[in-house]
Amino acid sequence: MSTHKHFDKICCSFLAAILLLTLLFVNGQKLGVQASGLEMGYEARLFDTSRMHTIEIVMDDWDAFLDTCTNEEYANCTVVIDGEAYKNTGIRAKGNTSLTQVAAYGNNRYSFKLEFDHYNSQSTYYGLDKLCLNNLIQDNTYLKDYLVYQMMAQAGAAAPLCSFVNISVNGEVWGLYLAVEGIEEAFLTRSYGSDYGCLYKPDSMDMGGGAPDMDDFPDMAGSAPDMNDAAPDMAGGAPDMGSRAMGSDDVLLKYIDDDPDSYPNIFDNAKTDITTADQNRLIASLKALSSGSNLTETVAIDQVIRYFVVHNFVLNFDSYTGSMIHNYYLYEEDGRLAMLPWDYNLAFGGFSTGTSAGSLVNYPIDTPVSGGDTADRPMLAWIFQNEEYTKLYHQYMEEFITEYFDSGLFSRQIDTLKELLSPYVAEDPTKFCTYEEFETGIDTLKEFCLLRSESISRQLEGSLGSTSDTQEAASLVDVGDLDISDMGTMQLTQNSPQKGAGRELPAGNFPGQGQMQDAAGGSFPEQGEVQDAAGGNFPGQGQMPNRADNSFPGQDSMSAAPWALLAASLIILAGGLIFAFLYRRK
C-alpha cells in the first residue's frame, strides 16, 4: 500500500488534537470550563419534590435521647426512608439558639442531623452521607427554607436539595419536617464532581473580634432584639438597622494578614480536609478580594452574582448581609471563591422585628446590607464597585423576576405546595403554630413575594430608587395591611398550640402514612419489612462502597461535558490509528 505524501503532517495534527482535548478534560476548570457534578442516586428518590416522603425513626430510649439533645451528641438509630431502612445511622439534634428555644418551648421538636456514615464509613443513602431534618421553627409558612433553595436553583445558583417529610418515631407520629441535603461530601460531589475544592462554614460569636456581649444577641427564650429602634419608618423605605455588625473580620471575608492563625473562624470551621497550601491559597484570594483586584481569578463571578440575586430578594438578615455574619458556606477551588446558601427560616423579614412591611417589600437591591455597610462586605461589595458587574447583577435579577414571578410559576408553585402540605400540617402534633396561622402565613408569604417582585421591577426600570438614599415615598409599592409577623417571627408566641406539650404524642396517622409497630421488631405496613434495629438486613440498603473510590449506588452518570471531551479524544485517536494503518510507510 502506498504512503500518503502528507502522512507525517496528518499524524502530527491528530496527536495535537488529542493532546488539546486531554488538557481540556484534565484542566478544564483552570481554563475556564465550568466544573460538572455527578448525578447522584438520591436526587430522584428522597428529593423528588412532587410528593410527600416519609421518614420513620426506630430507636431505643427515645425519651432519654431527647433529654440530652442540647448536648448535640450522636446516638444510634434505624431510619426508614420511603420504606427503605438503614440501620446504624447516627442522629443528633442540630441548631444554635433554636436548640435552647425548643427546650424552653417544651415540645421537643428539635431539628435533627442524620449521618448515614457515622458508624460505618461505607454506608450512605444512595450516595448521600448527611441529611438535615429541619423543624421549621419560627416559620408559620413551613416554606421559607424550601422556597429559597428552589429560588436559588431557579436563578442558577448552587443550592442543597430539599423535600418535605412526615416523621414518625417508634410507631407514633412526630411532625412535618423539611429534609435538606447536607452541604458536605455528597453535595460537593453532586455539584462540582469528585475532584472538588475546599469548603468552609465561617461563623463567629465575636463582636468585632472581641468578647461577645450577650445583650446584643437574640433572647435565648425566643424573643428577638428590636434592631430598628433608631430607624424612622421612612414611609416604607429601607430601614437602618444600625451600623455595628457582630463578627470578626475573617467571617466578613476580609483580608487581615498572611498568618492562617488570624482566620480562626474560617479555618477552624473547615468542612473538608485542608492543608497549609489550601490556607495560603484562600488567604491570597481574600487579599485580592479585599483590594478588588484580579476578580475573574478570585471570584466565581456568575455563581456569586446569582446567589446574591436570590439572597437580596428574600431579605435574610440572619446572614452575611445582616448583623450576625453567619449562615453561609464558603467554597474555594483553584483560588476562586463562591457563596453557598444555608438556613433561611428567618428570611422574608423574619429577623427584622419591628420593621414595617413597606420597608421590607421596598428594600433597595443595590444597598442590601442591614446592620452595617455594603462596603464592609468584600464578597458583596465588588458587585457594586464595578459598573459591568452591577449591570450583570441587574440583568440576572430581571431574568429571575420575569421567569419566576411574571410567568406565574411562583404563584402556581405556592398553590400546589399549600394543597400538598395542608393535611399534614393539620395533623402535625408538634407544630409551632396553629393550622389557621399556617394558612394565614402561607398566604402572606405569597403576597409578600409578589409585592417584592413588583418593587424590584420598579427599581430595575428606574421608577423607584435602588439604593437607600434614592428611594422616594411616592414611588414605593403600597403594601396595604400586610403583616410580616404572620409568616412567623423570632419570638414564639404564647398561644401556639404545643406550648408546654412535652413529649405527648396523639394516636393516629398522618394522611397516607402506614402504622408502625413496636420499635423492638415487627413489620411496618406499607413501609417494607424491617428487622430489629440492632442487626439484620434492611431492604434497599445493601453494601455501600468506600467513599474514597467515588462510587455510589445509584450514581448513574457524570454530566455530559467532560465525557464528551474524552469521547472526542478517543474518536480522534482511533481515527489516527486507522489512518496510520492504511497509509503506513513501507
VOTORLUM-898672 format. One record per residue (C-alpha): residue in three letters; x, z, y negated. Coordinates in steps of 0.1 Angstrom, whole numbers, padded with zeros to 4 digits, always signed. Each point is the difference from the previous one (the first is absolute). Example, Ala and Ser with C-alpha at 12.3 -4.5 7.8 and 13.67 -1.06 7.14 Angstrom:
BEGIN
ALA+0123+0078+0045SER+0014-0007-0034
END
This chain:
BEGIN
MET+0000+0000+0000SER+0014-0009-0034THR+0010+0025-0026HIS-0020+0001-0032LYS+0022-0008-0030HIS-0013+0031-0020PHE+0001+0023+0029ASP+0023+0026-0016LYS-0020+0001-0033ILE-0033+0004+0018CYS+0013+0028+0022CYS+0013+0018-0031SER-0033-0004-0017PHE-0018+0016+0030LEU+0025+0029+0000ALA-0004+0006-0037ALA-0038+0000+0002ILE+0001+0025+0029LEU+0024+0023-0019LEU-0022-0001-0031LEU-0032+0009+0019THR+0018+0027+0019LEU+0012+0015-0033LEU-0036+0000-0013PHE-0012+0016+0032VAL+0025+0028-0001ASN+0004+0006-0037GLY-0033-0013-0013GLN-0009+0031-0020LYS+0034+0000-0018LEU-0006-0036-0009GLY-0034+0008-0015VAL-0022-0008+0031GLN-0028+0026+0003ALA+0004+0023+0030SER-0026-0005+0028GLY-0014+0029+0018LEU-0012+0002+0036GLU-0035-0001+0012MET-0007+0033+0016GLY-0025+0007+0028TYR-0017+0029-0019GLU-0011-0023-0029ALA-0030-0015+0018ARG-0009+0032+0018LEU-0003+0032-0019PHE+0003-0018-0034ASP-0029-0024+0006THR-0019+0009-0031SER-0033-0017+0011ARG-0011+0030+0020MET+0001+0038+0004HIS+0027+0014+0023THR+0001+0032+0020ILE+0028+0025+0005GLU-0004+0029+0023ILE+0024+0029+0000VAL+0004+0019+0033MET+0020+0032-0006ASP+0003+0035+0014ASP-0003+0028-0026TRP-0013-0022-0028ASP-0010+0031-0019ALA+0035+0014+0002PHE+0014-0033-0012LEU-0024+0001-0030ASP+0012+0035-0009THR+0036-0013-0003CYS-0008-0033-0017THR+0015+0010-0034ASN+0034+0003+0018GLU-0001-0037+0008GLU+0014+0005+0035TYR-0006-0025+0028ALA-0021+0008+0030ASN-0007-0020+0032CYS-0033-0017+0005THR-0016-0030+0017VAL-0015-0027-0023VAL-0026-0024+0011ILE-0002-0030-0023ASP-0030-0023+0006GLY+0000+0010+0037GLU+0038-0002+0006ALA+0017+0033+0005TYR+0035+0011-0010LYS+0014+0032+0014ASN+0028+0021-0015THR-0007-0010-0036GLY+0013+0021-0028ILE-0026+0012-0025ARG+0004+0021-0032ALA-0018+0005-0033LYS+0013-0019-0030GLY-0003+0002-0038ASN+0013+0018-0030THR-0024+0021-0020SER-0029-0014+0021LEU+0012+0022+0029THR-0006+0031-0021GLN-0032-0014-0014VAL-0014-0005+0035ALA+0010+0035+0011ALA-0017+0014-0031TYR-0030-0022+0005GLY-0007+0014+0035ASN-0010-0029+0022ASN+0035-0008+0014ARG-0005-0037-0006TYR+0038-0007-0003SER+0016-0033-0002PHE+0021-0007+0031LYS+0030-0020+0010LEU+0003-0013+0036GLU+0034-0009+0013PHE-0003-0020+0032ASP+0038+0002+0005HIS+0005+0037-0009TYR+0005+0012+0036ASN+0009-0033+0016SER+0020-0025-0021GLN-0013-0029+0022SER-0037+0007-0007THR-0019-0020-0026TYR-0036-0012-0006TYR+0006-0038+0004GLY+0031+0004-0021LEU-0013+0026-0025ASP+0022+0031-0002LYS-0018+0021-0027LEU-0036+0002-0010CYS-0015+0020-0029LEU-0035+0013+0002ASN-0012+0007-0036ASN-0027+0025-0006LEU-0013-0017-0032ILE+0002+0032-0020GLN-0010-0003-0037ASP-0016-0034+0007ASN-0038+0000+0002THR+0001-0038+0005TYR+0021+0002+0032LEU+0014-0033-0012LYS+0028+0005-0025ASP+0030-0002+0023TYR-0015-0027+0021LEU-0010-0021-0030VAL+0034+0002-0017TYR+0018-0011+0032GLN-0024-0029+0003MET+0005-0009-0036MET+0038+0000+0005ALA-0003-0024+0029GLN-0024-0022-0021ALA+0026-0001-0028GLY+0028-0009+0023ALA+0018+0034+0000ALA+0013+0017+0031ALA-0023+0029+0011PRO-0008+0021+0030LEU-0028-0010+0023CYS-0030+0022+0002SER-0035+0004+0015PHE-0027+0026+0004VAL-0002+0022+0030ASN-0024+0025+0014ILE+0018+0030+0013SER-0010+0023+0029VAL+0018+0031+0012ASN-0004+0013+0035GLY-0034-0016+0004GLU-0014+0010-0034VAL-0004-0021-0032TRP+0026+0008-0027GLY-0004-0025-0028LEU+0004-0035-0015TYR+0037-0006-0010LEU+0021-0029-0012ALA+0027-0011+0024VAL+0031-0013-0018GLU+0031-0017+0014GLY+0030+0023-0006ILE+0026-0016-0023GLU+0028+0004+0025GLU+0017-0022+0027ALA-0031-0019+0012PHE-0011-0008-0036LEU+0035-0012-0010THR+0002-0022+0031ARG-0034-0015-0006SER+0007-0006-0037TYR+0037-0009+0000GLY+0010-0009+0035SER+0023+0020+0024ASP+0030-0003-0023TYR-0017+0020-0028GLY+0017+0019-0029CYS-0001+0036-0012LEU-0031+0021-0007TYR-0003+0031-0023LYS-0029+0022-0011PRO+0013+0015-0033ASP-0016+0033-0009SER+0008+0029-0022MET-0017+0032-0011ASP+0025+0004-0029MET-0008+0000-0037GLY+0026-0024-0014GLY+0025+0012+0027GLY-0005+0037-0007ALA-0019+0026+0019PRO-0037-0008+0004ASP-0025+0018-0022MET-0030+0005+0023ASP-0023+0004-0030ASP+0004-0038-0005PHE-0013-0009+0034PRO-0035-0004+0013ASP-0017+0032+0010MET+0006+0005+0037ALA-0036+0011+0005GLY-0011-0034-0009SER-0003+0000-0038ALA+0019-0025-0022PRO+0017+0004-0033ASP-0016-0015-0030MET+0026-0026-0010ASN-0021-0012-0029ASP-0003+0031-0021ALA+0018-0015-0029ALA-0013-0036+0003PRO-0027-0013-0022ASP-0027-0020+0018MET+0008-0031-0022ALA-0035-0013+0007GLY+0010-0009+0035GLY+0035-0011-0006ALA+0031+0009+0020PRO+0005+0038+0002ASP+0033+0017-0008MET+0007+0024+0028GLY+0031+0015-0014SER+0036-0011-0001ARG+0016+0022+0025ALA+0004-0012+0035MET+0007+0021+0031GLY+0030-0010+0020SER+0037-0006-0003ASP+0017-0033-0010ASP+0005-0011+0036VAL-0037-0001+0008LEU-0005-0020-0032LEU+0025-0024+0016LYS+0024+0004-0029TYR+0038-0005+0004ILE+0018+0033-0004ASP+0035-0006+0011ASP+0019-0013+0031ASP-0002+0032+0020PRO-0026+0000+0028ASP-0004+0037-0004SER-0016-0007-0034TYR-0030-0016+0019PRO-0011+0027+0024ASN-0037-0008-0004ILE+0006-0035+0012PHE+0027+0004+0027ASP-0014+0033+0014ASN-0033-0019+0005ALA+0014-0030+0018LYS-0023-0013+0027THR+0026-0021+0017ASP+0035+0008+0010ILE+0023-0007-0029THR+0037-0002-0005THR+0024+0005-0029ALA-0001-0037-0005ASP-0038+0001-0002GLN+0002+0027-0026ASN+0025-0018-0022ARG-0020-0032+0002LEU-0032+0017-0011ILE+0019+0018-0029ALA+0014-0034-0011SER-0036-0014+0000LEU-0013+0030-0020LYS+0029-0006-0025ALA-0010-0036-0004LEU-0037+0009-0002SER+0006+0025-0028SER+0020-0024-0020GLY-0024-0029+0006SER+0028-0022+0013ASN+0000-0024+0029LEU-0036+0007+0008THR-0005-0029+0024GLU+0027+0016+0023THR-0013+0035-0006VAL-0037-0001+0003ALA-0024-0018+0023ILE-0016-0015-0031ASP-0031-0015+0016GLN-0008+0030+0023VAL+0005+0026-0027ILE-0022-0018-0026ARG-0028-0005+0026TYR+0003+0037+0009PHE-0005+0011-0037VAL-0028-0025-0005VAL-0021+0020+0024HIS+0015+0034-0008ASN-0007-0004-0037PHE-0036-0012+0007VAL-0009+0031+0021LEU+0015+0026-0024ASN+0016+0024+0025PHE+0019+0025-0023ASP+0010+0022+0030SER+0029-0025+0004TYR+0030-0017-0016THR-0020-0009-0031GLY-0014+0035-0004SER+0015+0034-0008MET+0008+0010+0036ILE+0024-0029+0008HIS-0007-0002+0037ASN-0023-0017+0027TYR+0020-0032+0003TYR+0026-0014+0024LEU+0031-0017-0011TYR+0012-0029+0022GLU+0035-0015-0004GLU+0015-0029+0018ASP+0032-0018-0010GLY-0001+0017-0034ARG-0035-0010-0008LEU-0026+0027-0007ALA-0037+0000+0006MET-0029+0025-0003LEU-0024+0008+0028PRO-0034+0016-0006TRP-0010+0034+0014ASP-0027+0027-0005TYR-0028-0013-0023ASN-0027+0026+0006LEU+0002+0009-0038ALA-0001-0036-0012PHE-0026-0013-0023GLY+0005+0028-0024GLY-0002+0029+0025PHE+0031+0016-0013SER-0011-0002-0036THR-0022+0031-0004GLY-0019-0001-0033THR+0008-0036-0009SER-0030-0021-0009ALA-0012-0028+0021GLY+0004-0024-0029SER+0037+0010-0004LEU+0006-0008+0036VAL-0020-0032+0004ASN+0018-0014-0031TYR+0034+0014+0008PRO+0026-0025-0014ILE+0018-0020+0027ASP+0032-0004-0021THR+0005+0037-0007PRO-0010+0013+0034VAL+0019+0033+0002SER-0017+0034-0005GLY+0020+0032-0006GLY+0030-0019-0013ASP+0013-0033-0014THR+0002-0033+0017ALA+0036-0004-0011ASP+0007+0032+0020ARG-0009-0017+0033PRO+0027-0026+0007MET-0018-0014+0030LEU-0029-0010-0022ALA+0016-0004-0035TRP+0018-0033+0008ILE-0034-0018+0004PHE-0008+0007-0037GLN+0035-0005-0013ASN+0002-0036+0010GLU-0026-0026-0013GLU+0003-0020+0032TYR-0008+0029+0023THR-0028+0013-0022LYS-0015-0035+0002LEU+0003+0000+0038TYR-0016+0035+0001HIS-0029-0013-0020GLN-0003-0031+0022TYR-0002+0021+0032MET-0024+0024-0016GLU-0023-0029-0010GLU+0002-0015+0035PHE-0009+0034+0015ILE-0030+0005-0023THR-0012-0036+0006GLU+0004-0001+0037TYR-0011+0035+0009PHE-0026+0010-0027ASP-0013-0031-0017SER-0005-0017+0034GLY-0023+0028+0012LEU+0023+0009+0029PHE+0004+0036-0013SER-0038+0006-0003ARG-0006-0014+0035GLN+0027+0022+0014ILE-0013+0031-0016ASP-0036-0007+0012THR+0013-0006+0036LEU+0021+0032+0000LYS-0029+0021-0013GLU-0022-0013+0029LEU+0027+0006+0025LEU+0009+0035-0011SER-0034+0015-0010PRO-0012+0011+0035TYR+0034+0016+0008VAL+0002+0018-0034ALA-0035+0013+0006GLU+0011+0015+0033ASP+0034+0012-0012PRO+0001+0038+0007THR+0031+0008-0021LYS-0004-0023-0030PHE+0009+0013-0035CYS-0031-0013-0017THR-0037-0005+0007TYR-0014-0033+0012GLU-0017-0005-0033GLU+0034+0005-0018PHE+0015-0026+0023GLU-0027-0025-0010THR+0004+0007-0037GLY+0038-0001+0003ILE+0001-0034+0017ASP-0024-0015-0025THR+0021+0015-0028LEU+0032-0015+0015LYS-0016-0034+0001GLU-0012+0002-0036PHE+0034+0013-0012CYS+0020-0028+0016LEU-0023-0027-0013LEU+0002+0015-0035ARG+0038+0003+0003SER+0003-0036+0010GLU-0021-0010-0030SER+0023+0020-0023ILE+0031-0015+0015SER-0014-0035-0004ARG-0005+0007-0037GLN+0036+0014-0003LEU+0014-0031+0017GLU-0019-0024-0023GLY+0009+0020-0031SER-0034+0012-0011LEU+0010+0036+0008GLY+0034+0014-0006SER+0022+0005+0031THR+0021+0028-0014SER-0011+0035-0012ASP+0008-0008-0036THR-0019-0033-0001GLN-0033+0009+0014GLU-0030+0003-0024ALA-0032+0018+0008ALA-0022-0029-0009SER+0015-0022+0028LEU-0001+0026+0028VAL-0022-0005+0030ASP-0031+0023-0002VAL-0002+0022+0031GLY-0033+0016-0008ASP-0006+0033+0018LEU+0027-0007+0027ASP+0013+0034+0013ILE+0035-0002+0016SER-0004+0034+0017ASP-0028-0015+0022MET+0028-0017+0020GLY+0017+0034+0007THR+0025+0021-0019MET+0029+0022+0006GLN-0023+0030+0000LEU-0021+0005+0031THR-0035+0011-0012GLN-0016+0032+0011ASN-0032-0018+0012SER+0018-0022+0025PRO-0018+0004+0033GLN+0028+0013+0021LYS+0013+0028-0023GLY+0010+0028+0023ALA-0012-0018+0031GLY+0031+0009+0019ARG+0004-0018+0033GLU-0036-0001+0011LEU-0009-0034+0013PRO-0036-0011+0005ALA-0011-0014+0033GLY-0008-0037+0003ASN+0017-0033-0004PHE+0011-0024-0027PRO-0020-0033+0001GLY+0015-0021+0027GLN+0023+0026+0015GLY-0002+0012+0036GLN+0002+0036+0010MET+0032+0016+0011GLN+0003+0026+0028ASP+0022+0030+0001ALA+0036-0006-0011ALA+0014+0013+0032GLY-0011-0030+0019GLY-0029-0023+0009SER-0010-0034-0014PHE-0010-0012-0034PRO-0031-0022+0002GLU+0005-0033-0018GLN+0036+0009-0007GLY+0017-0007+0033GLU+0013+0025+0025VAL+0024+0027-0011GLN+0019+0025+0022ASP+0013+0034-0010ALA+0019+0000-0032ALA+0030+0015+0017GLY+0006-0030+0022GLY-0014-0029+0019ASN-0005-0037-0010PHE-0019-0012-0030PRO-0015-0034-0001GLY+0014-0024-0025GLN+0032+0019-0005GLY+0027-0010+0026GLN+0037+0002-0006MET+0012-0008-0035PRO+0035-0016-0005ASN+0027+0017-0020ARG-0003-0005-0037ALA+0036-0011-0002ASP-0008-0033+0018ASN-0026-0009-0027SER-0026-0009+0027PHE-0035+0014-0002PRO-0030-0005+0023GLY-0024-0023-0017GLN+0027-0011-0025ASP-0012-0036+0004SER+0022-0021-0021MET+0023-0003-0030SER-0012-0017-0031ALA+0007-0037+0001ALA+0026-0005-0028PRO+0032+0013+0017TRP-0009-0014+0034ALA-0007-0034-0016LEU+0035+0000-0013LEU+0014+0009+0034ALA-0021-0027+0017ALA+0012-0026-0025SER+0036+0010+0008LEU-0006-0004+0037ILE-0017-0033-0004ILE+0028-0014-0022LEU+0026+0014+0025ALA-0018-0017+0029GLY-0002-0032-0020GLY+0037+0002-0006LEU+0008+0005+0036ILE-0022-0029+0011PHE+0017-0023-0026ALA+0034+0011+0011PHE-0008-0008+0036LEU-0014-0034-0008TYR+0027-0010-0023ARG+0029+0019+0014ARG+0035-0015-0004LYS+0014-0017+0031
END
